[in-house]
Amino acid sequence: MRDLLLGLRRFDELVKSLGIATNILTDRLNKLSDEGLLTRRAYQSNPPRHEYEPTDAGESFRQVIFAMGEWGKTWRMEPSGRTPVQYVSDRTGNPVAMRLIDEATGEETPFGETTGVLTEWANEMAEWRIATADAHAATDKPKKT
């Protein structure tokens, strides 16, 4: 998805960029297509060749790629401090950063000051995850004496 969102479209471009076997790439592209994240369009008939483009759902995955890039800037930066790709505003050309905004107040919230809570659509596994995480958090809190 990263490469597709950067603008690569053709199978041979993706093979070169990712450095993976063609059968693995074919499997991944089929899965992404089945999940509705990309479309496949023929651009040549003999031999058959296709281009792949993100759907609207695939375009919205840009947020995930961006978040991973932000994490990488902190935890996987080159020793030189350089990064191979930087995201910038199309309007200004300035670097951009990801932020969490409180929907009610409009204030920025640090990522570390967030908690997962159950919604009305939670299933048993989601309930188990939250209960288990809450139990761990309770044992991690300093005990009052």
Secondary structure, DSSP 4 states (H G I P E B T S, - for coil): -HHHHHT--BHHHHHHHHT--HHHHHHHHHHHHHTTSEEEEEEEETTEEEEEEE-HHHHHTHHHHHHHHHHHHHHS--TTS--S---B-TTT--B----EE-TTT--EE-GGG------TT--HHHHHHHHHHHHHHHHHSPPP-
